[in-house]
Amino acid sequence: MRTLFLCPNVPYPPVNGGHHRNLGLIRSLTRFSSVEVLAIGLPEDPGTALARQHLETLGATLDVYLPTGPGPAEDDGEATERPPDAASHFRSAALAADLGRRLASQAFDVIHVEEIVMAQYLSAPPCPVVIDRQKVDWAYHEAMARVGAGDAVPHLREAARFLWWERHLAGTF
């Protein structure tokens, strides 16, 4: 079995709950599948080399891509029928290009998407796709709008973007 794992961060060393969960999932998957991890992070960071070595001991590969950040899509802060601003922090043209090459030249049995922000890389996946989420982002932003003093409107807009995006992605997973 072959698994492609899209991760919003380099999962090693595990410095928070999300890292622990990602590392645990990867470790579990390597027991019955070859696993290729594509992650957002700093490719030249010394920690990336350590992470790559650690994942190799588990039987997984790791490729890390620098995020490019916000672009023209985020210029209209009032627009709500587009991906959320949070997704832009995990945008990488290099990851998108490499993923396209891999999917065109290799067969995967499943693609694991860690967090909805990584869904931006899939348009017509050639195999089943699963998503794992730590939180429901729109609910988080709605809650923040209720407790935030002057930040309610930006949170409500981001909540609306996440809701729109979830509906847009509904059949992907």
Secondary structure, DSSP 8 states (H G I E B T S, - for coil): -EEEEEESS---S--SHHHHHHHHHHHHHTTTSEEEEEEES-TTSHHHHHHHHHHHHHTEEEEEE------GGGS-TT--SS--HHHHTT--HHHHHHHHHHHHH---SEEEEESGGGGGG-SS-SS-EEEE-SS-HHHHHHHHHHH-SS-HHHHHHHHHHHHHHHHHHTTT-
